[in-house]
Amino acid sequence: MSDKKLCESAKKAGDEMKAALIDMVKTGEPSAADYRKILTGLDRELTRVASAGAGNSKVAAALRRFGDEAAKAAAAPDPASAADNPTFEKAGANITTACKAAGVTVNF
């Protein structure tokens, strides 16, 4: 799969995650289980998307790294706090940068 297609798929996954989070916030403060569900789903989807990329793809590598960070955060007792860290933010920024180079605007 081309980097552009990887980014388009990642954008869709990110948009779905953001929409799910917004829906949860509308009903009150999301619980740790809610955040865990979102982060686990994001990890699964981005890992699935990344697996379709070329071995030397910067986009696929960035997606895998972000998925790894999402999985770590999901496994923490407080997933929201665990995701609020510079490593997680950098992993998201790397997707944004790699996808920009592929011609797709994403914001992770």
C-alpha positions as CSV (number, residue, x, y, z in Angstrom):
1,M,0.0,0.0,0.0
2,S,1.3,3.5,-0.8
3,D,2.2,5.9,1.9
4,K,-0.7,8.1,0.7
5,K,-3.1,5.3,1.2
6,L,-1.6,4.5,4.6
7,C,-2.1,8.1,5.6
8,E,-5.7,8.2,4.3
9,S,-6.5,5.1,6.3
10,A,-4.7,6.5,9.4
11,K,-6.7,9.7,9.1
12,K,-9.9,7.8,9.0
13,A,-8.9,5.8,12.1
14,G,-7.9,9.0,13.9
15,D,-11.1,10.8,12.9
16,E,-13.2,7.8,14.2
17,M,-11.3,7.8,17.5
18,K,-11.8,11.6,17.9
19,A,-15.6,11.2,17.1
20,A,-15.9,8.4,19.7
21,L,-14.1,10.5,22.3
22,I,-16.4,13.5,21.6
23,D,-19.5,11.2,22.0
24,M,-18.1,10.0,25.3
25,V,-17.5,13.5,26.5
26,K,-21.0,14.6,25.7
27,T,-22.3,12.2,28.3
28,G,-19.8,13.1,31.0
29,E,-16.2,12.5,31.8
30,P,-14.9,9.4,30.0
31,S,-13.8,6.7,32.4
32,A,-10.4,4.9,32.3
33,A,-12.2,2.0,30.6
34,D,-13.5,4.4,27.9
35,Y,-10.0,5.7,27.2
36,R,-8.6,2.2,27.3
37,K,-11.1,1.1,24.7
38,I,-10.3,4.1,22.4
39,L,-6.5,3.7,22.7
40,T,-6.7,-0.1,22.2
41,G,-8.9,0.4,19.1
42,L,-6.5,3.0,17.8
43,D,-3.5,0.7,18.4
44,R,-5.2,-2.2,16.6
45,E,-6.3,-0.1,13.6
46,L,-3.0,1.7,13.1
47,T,-1.0,-1.5,13.5
48,R,-3.3,-3.1,10.9
49,V,-2.8,-0.2,8.5
50,A,0.9,-0.1,9.1
51,S,1.2,-3.8,8.2
52,A,0.1,-3.0,4.7
53,G,3.0,-0.6,4.2
54,A,6.4,-1.2,2.6
55,G,9.1,-2.3,5.0
56,N,11.0,1.0,4.5
57,S,8.0,3.2,4.7
58,K,8.4,6.1,7.1
59,V,4.6,6.3,7.4
60,A,4.3,2.6,8.4
61,A,7.1,3.0,10.9
62,A,5.4,6.1,12.4
63,L,2.0,4.3,12.6
64,R,3.6,1.3,14.3
65,R,5.4,3.5,16.9
66,F,2.2,5.4,17.6
67,G,0.3,2.2,18.0
68,D,2.9,1.0,20.4
69,E,2.5,4.1,22.5
70,A,-1.3,3.9,22.4
71,A,-1.0,0.3,23.6
72,K,1.3,1.3,26.5
73,A,-1.1,4.1,27.5
74,A,-4.1,1.7,27.2
75,A,-2.4,-0.8,29.6
76,A,-1.8,1.9,32.3
77,P,-4.2,2.3,35.3
78,D,-5.0,5.8,34.0
79,P,-4.8,5.7,30.2
80,A,-5.6,9.3,29.7
81,S,-2.7,10.5,31.9
82,A,-0.4,7.9,30.4
83,A,-1.2,9.2,26.9
84,D,-0.4,12.7,28.0
85,N,3.4,12.5,27.6
86,P,6.1,13.8,25.3
87,T,6.8,10.3,23.7
88,F,3.2,9.8,22.8
89,E,3.0,13.4,21.4
90,K,6.2,12.9,19.4
91,A,4.9,9.6,17.9
92,G,1.8,11.5,16.8
93,A,3.9,14.4,15.4
94,N,5.9,11.8,13.4
95,I,2.7,10.5,11.7
96,T,1.7,14.1,10.9
97,T,5.1,14.8,9.4
98,A,5.4,11.6,7.4
99,C,1.9,11.9,6.1
100,K,2.5,15.6,5.1
101,A,5.4,14.3,3.0
102,A,3.0,11.8,1.4
103,G,0.5,14.6,0.6
104,V,-2.1,13.9,3.3
105,T,-2.9,16.2,6.1
106,V,-3.5,14.4,9.4
107,N,-3.3,15.6,13.0
108,F,-2.3,13.0,15.6
